[in-house]
Amino acid sequence: MNGHLHSAHLRLGVNIDHVATIRNARGGLHPCPLRAAELAAAAGADGITIHLREDRRHITDDDLIRLSGAISLPINLEMAATDEMLAIALAYRPHAACIVPERRAERTTEGGLDAAGQHNTLQPIVARLQDAGIRVSLFVAPDARQLEAAARLGVPVVELHTGPYAHALAQDDVAAELARLIRAADIGAALGLEMHAGHGLTYDNVAPVAAMEQLAELNIGHFLIGEAVFVGLEAAVRRMRAAMDEARS
């Protein structure tokens, strides 16, 4: 086994959106996403991911402002490809911006971005973000056509949508979705893209994904915030960090 590849640290980005969802259920200030970011950092997170949605259903502009000023970890801002979100990203200059598809009716991000079909829309947005020194990634399905489109757009990073793998129930479907992810990670790495993955990952399904040595980062949110209700956020993040490290070794 080529141990040097396996020992490479797999980064964990903790998405704190749903701390804001709980706060917004009542309005007010509690629970505080900034406190969640600090606890995640203490528990071994390598970055904080937030999705500023057009309808502001969880993270708000004020959250972004406060997080930008207060935390030392890199912020990964998930954003739709709109002029409004571009202006916000350029104003606050997060470490990274992950362009995700967004439809108002969905409860969460349901599919990958159509990087191939939306090339002309995405190109100027990608260029403006990159000119500002923001590391751009695209959230796409594990599909060769989308990865090739991402490479053509010149983005350094692609995040593979692990939702279909995470939500598959039959063993055959799980195996097929995992094979798709492995193939996509290989294709993306061969194209020179840094490969990330996320969506729907839990303690139970993270190991086969974390074991893919082409991946540099996993973004995990909803499950960790849900688990934190029972065990606390630090314990939840530490256990995920340990599961990822174990899969890598």
C-alpha positions as CSV (number, residue, x, y, z in Angstrom):
1,M,0.0,0.0,0.0
2,N,1.3,3.5,-0.9
3,G,1.3,4.8,2.6
4,H,2.4,8.3,1.8
5,L,-0.8,8.9,0.0
6,H,-3.0,7.4,2.7
7,S,-1.4,9.4,5.5
8,A,-2.3,12.7,3.8
9,H,-4.6,14.6,6.1
10,L,-8.2,14.6,4.9
11,R,-9.7,18.0,5.7
12,L,-13.1,18.3,7.4
13,G,-15.2,21.3,6.6
14,V,-18.1,21.6,9.1
15,N,-21.2,23.2,7.7
16,I,-23.0,25.2,10.4
17,D,-26.1,26.2,8.4
18,H,-28.5,24.3,10.6
19,V,-27.4,25.9,13.8
20,A,-28.9,29.0,12.1
21,T,-32.0,27.0,11.1
22,I,-32.7,26.2,14.8
23,R,-32.1,29.9,15.8
24,N,-34.4,31.2,13.0
25,A,-37.2,28.8,14.1
26,R,-37.7,31.3,17.0
27,G,-35.8,34.4,15.8
28,G,-33.5,35.9,18.3
29,L,-29.8,35.1,18.8
30,H,-29.7,31.5,20.1
31,P,-28.1,29.1,19.2
32,C,-25.2,31.2,17.8
33,P,-23.5,30.0,14.6
34,L,-20.3,31.8,15.6
35,R,-20.1,29.7,18.8
36,A,-20.7,26.6,16.7
37,A,-17.8,27.6,14.4
38,E,-15.5,28.0,17.5
39,L,-16.6,24.6,18.9
40,A,-16.1,22.9,15.6
41,A,-12.6,24.4,15.4
42,A,-11.7,23.2,18.9
43,A,-12.9,19.7,17.9
44,G,-10.7,19.4,14.9
45,A,-12.5,21.0,12.0
46,D,-10.2,22.4,9.3
47,G,-12.7,24.8,7.9
48,I,-16.2,26.2,8.3
49,T,-18.8,26.0,5.5
50,I,-21.9,28.2,5.3
51,H,-24.5,28.5,2.5
52,L,-25.9,32.0,2.2
53,R,-29.1,31.2,0.4
54,E,-31.0,33.8,-1.7
55,D,-34.0,33.5,0.8
56,R,-31.7,33.6,3.9
57,R,-33.5,30.7,5.4
58,H,-30.6,29.9,7.7
59,I,-27.3,31.8,7.5
60,T,-27.8,35.5,7.2
61,D,-25.6,38.3,5.9
62,D,-24.9,39.3,9.6
63,D,-23.7,35.7,10.3
64,L,-21.2,36.0,7.4
65,I,-20.0,39.4,8.6
66,R,-19.5,38.1,12.2
67,L,-17.8,34.8,11.1
68,S,-15.5,36.6,8.7
69,G,-14.2,38.9,11.5
70,A,-14.0,36.4,14.3
71,I,-12.8,32.9,13.2
72,S,-9.3,31.8,12.2
73,L,-10.4,28.8,10.2
74,P,-10.9,29.3,6.4
75,I,-14.5,30.0,5.4
76,N,-16.0,28.1,2.5
77,L,-19.0,30.1,1.3
78,E,-21.6,28.1,-0.7
79,M,-23.4,30.4,-3.1
80,A,-25.7,30.4,-6.1
81,A,-24.4,31.8,-9.4
82,T,-26.2,35.1,-9.1
83,D,-25.0,38.8,-9.2
84,E,-26.2,39.3,-5.6
85,M,-24.1,36.5,-4.3
86,L,-21.1,37.4,-6.4
87,A,-21.2,40.9,-4.9
88,I,-21.4,39.5,-1.4
89,A,-18.5,37.1,-2.0
90,L,-16.4,39.9,-3.5
91,A,-17.2,42.2,-0.4
92,Y,-16.2,39.6,2.2
93,R,-13.6,37.5,0.3
94,P,-14.0,34.1,2.0
95,H,-11.1,31.7,1.5
96,A,-13.3,29.6,-0.8
97,A,-16.5,29.9,-2.7
98,C,-18.4,26.8,-3.7
99,I,-21.0,27.4,-6.4
100,V,-24.1,25.3,-5.9
101,P,-27.4,25.0,-7.7
102,E,-30.3,26.6,-5.9
103,R,-34.0,26.3,-6.5
104,R,-36.4,28.1,-4.1
105,A,-38.7,25.0,-3.6
106,E,-36.0,22.6,-2.5
107,R,-35.4,21.8,1.1
108,T,-31.7,21.3,0.6
109,T,-29.4,21.2,-2.4
110,E,-30.9,18.4,-4.4
111,G,-28.6,17.9,-7.4
112,G,-25.2,18.9,-8.7
113,L,-24.6,22.1,-10.6
114,D,-24.9,21.8,-14.4
115,A,-21.4,23.1,-15.1
116,A,-21.5,21.8,-18.7
117,G,-24.9,23.4,-19.5
118,Q,-24.3,26.6,-17.7
119,H,-20.7,27.3,-18.9
120,N,-21.5,30.8,-20.2
121,T,-23.3,31.9,-17.1
122,L,-20.6,30.5,-14.8
123,Q,-17.5,31.7,-16.7
124,P,-17.7,35.4,-15.8
125,I,-18.6,34.6,-12.1
126,V,-15.7,32.2,-11.8
127,A,-13.4,34.7,-13.3
128,R,-14.4,37.5,-11.0
129,L,-14.1,35.3,-7.9
130,Q,-10.7,34.0,-8.9
131,D,-9.5,37.6,-9.7
132,A,-10.4,38.5,-6.1
133,G,-8.2,35.6,-4.8
134,I,-11.1,33.4,-3.8
135,R,-10.6,29.7,-4.3
136,V,-13.6,28.6,-6.5
137,S,-15.1,25.1,-6.4
138,L,-18.2,23.7,-8.1
139,F,-20.6,21.3,-6.5
140,V,-21.3,18.6,-9.2
141,A,-22.6,15.1,-9.7
142,P,-19.9,12.4,-10.0
143,D,-20.1,12.6,-13.8
144,A,-17.2,12.8,-16.3
145,R,-19.0,15.5,-18.4
146,Q,-19.4,17.8,-15.4
147,L,-15.8,17.3,-14.3
148,E,-14.5,18.1,-17.8
149,A,-16.7,21.2,-17.8
150,A,-15.2,22.3,-14.4
151,A,-11.7,21.8,-15.8
152,R,-12.6,23.9,-18.9
153,L,-13.9,26.7,-16.6
154,G,-10.5,26.7,-14.9
155,V,-11.7,26.1,-11.3
156,P,-9.1,24.5,-9.0
157,V,-11.6,22.5,-6.9
158,V,-14.7,20.3,-7.5
159,E,-16.9,19.0,-4.7
160,L,-18.6,15.7,-5.6
161,H,-22.2,15.4,-4.6
162,T,-22.4,12.3,-2.3
163,G,-26.2,12.5,-1.7
164,P,-27.2,9.7,-4.1
165,Y,-24.6,7.4,-2.4
166,A,-25.7,8.5,1.1
167,H,-29.4,8.0,0.4
168,A,-29.1,4.7,-1.4
169,L,-30.8,1.9,0.5
170,A,-30.2,-1.4,-1.4
171,Q,-26.6,-2.8,-1.1
172,D,-26.3,-2.9,-4.9
173,D,-27.3,0.8,-5.2
174,V,-24.8,1.8,-2.5
175,A,-22.1,-0.1,-4.3
176,A,-23.0,1.4,-7.7
177,E,-23.0,5.0,-6.3
178,L,-19.7,4.4,-4.5
179,A,-18.2,3.1,-7.7
180,R,-19.4,6.3,-9.5
181,L,-17.7,8.4,-6.8
182,I,-14.5,6.5,-7.1
183,R,-14.5,6.8,-10.9
184,A,-15.2,10.5,-10.7
185,A,-12.5,11.1,-8.1
186,D,-10.0,9.4,-10.5
187,I,-11.2,11.4,-13.5
188,G,-11.1,14.7,-11.6
189,A,-7.6,14.0,-10.2
190,A,-6.4,13.1,-13.7
191,L,-7.8,16.5,-14.9
192,G,-5.7,18.2,-12.2
193,L,-8.7,19.2,-10.0
194,E,-8.5,19.1,-6.2
195,M,-11.3,16.8,-5.2
196,H,-13.7,17.3,-2.3
197,A,-17.0,15.6,-1.5
198,G,-20.0,16.1,0.7
199,H,-23.8,15.8,1.3
200,G,-25.6,13.3,3.5
201,L,-22.4,11.9,5.1
202,T,-22.8,10.2,8.5
203,Y,-20.7,8.1,10.8
204,D,-22.2,5.0,9.1
205,N,-21.4,5.9,5.5
206,V,-18.4,8.2,5.7
207,A,-15.6,5.5,5.8
208,P,-15.7,4.4,2.1
209,V,-15.6,8.0,1.0
210,A,-12.9,9.1,3.4
211,A,-10.8,6.1,2.2
212,M,-10.6,7.6,-1.4
213,E,-7.1,8.9,-1.4
214,Q,-7.8,11.4,-4.3
215,L,-10.1,13.4,-1.9
216,A,-8.6,16.3,0.0
217,E,-11.7,17.5,1.9
218,L,-15.1,16.4,3.1
219,N,-17.9,18.9,3.9
220,I,-20.4,17.6,6.5
221,G,-23.1,19.6,8.2
222,H,-26.7,18.5,8.8
223,F,-25.8,15.2,10.4
224,L,-23.3,16.7,12.8
225,I,-25.7,19.4,13.9
226,G,-28.4,16.8,14.4
227,E,-26.0,14.6,16.4
228,A,-24.9,17.6,18.5
229,V,-28.5,17.8,19.9
230,F,-27.7,14.5,21.6
231,V,-24.0,14.5,22.3
232,G,-22.8,18.1,21.9
233,L,-21.1,19.6,18.8
234,E,-17.5,19.0,20.0
235,A,-18.2,15.3,20.6
236,A,-20.0,14.9,17.3
237,V,-17.2,16.6,15.3
238,R,-14.4,14.7,17.2
239,R,-16.1,11.4,16.4
240,M,-16.4,12.3,12.7
241,R,-12.8,13.4,12.6
242,A,-11.8,10.0,14.2
243,A,-13.9,8.1,11.7
244,M,-12.3,9.9,8.8
245,D,-8.8,9.4,10.1
246,E,-9.4,5.7,10.7
247,A,-10.7,5.3,7.1
248,R,-7.5,6.9,5.8
249,S,-5.2,4.7,7.8
